[in-house]
Amino acid sequence: MYEGDKKYALRGTSKVKVSATEYEGGEFTFDENFKNAVLVFRQYAEKLWTQNRIEKWDR
């Protein structure tokens, strides 16, 4: 995310189903700019991450 020329980054891994009941991954971290940003920025980024973190493949 950008606000003017300031970049905010959230980085992590996709959540992948490895067995019928088990998943791996899905963790994320905020960069320093995000950590120091207003709370609503982090809340919105985390909401988007949660909605899109699971990797799905069609068979």
N, C-alpha and C positions, 0 to 999 in steps of 0.2 A: 504494500500500500504506500502511496505517496501523499504527502501533504506539502504542496509547494515543491521544494527541492529536497525535502527530508524523506528518507526511505524508512519504512517500517517492515521488518521481515519476521515471518513465522516459518520455522523450518522443522521438518520431521519426516516420519516414515508412514507409508500406507499401512493400513491394518489388513492382514491377509488371513483367510481361513486356512488352517493347516490340517484340521481334522473335523469330524462331525461336530465337535463341541469346543474346539480350541482355536484361538486366534493368536497371531504374533504381530507386533508392531503397533502403530497408531499413536506413538508418542510424538510430542512436539515441544519446541522451546521458542520463546520470544527473544528477539535480539534486544540490545540495550535500549534502542530508541523506543521500541514497543513497551519495554518494562517501565520506562519513564513517561510514557504517553498517558493521556486521559483514559480512565477506566473504560469508557464506552468503546474506544478503539479496540482494546484487548477483548472485550466481551463479544463484539461483532466478529472479530477474526476467529476467535475460538468457536463461535457458533457455525461459521462457514466451514472450519476445519472438521468439526464433528459431523456435519452433514455430508462431507465428501471424503472422509478418511478411509472408508472401506473399499478395497480394490475388488472389483467384480469382473469375472470373465464368463462369457457365454460359451456353452459347450455345444 
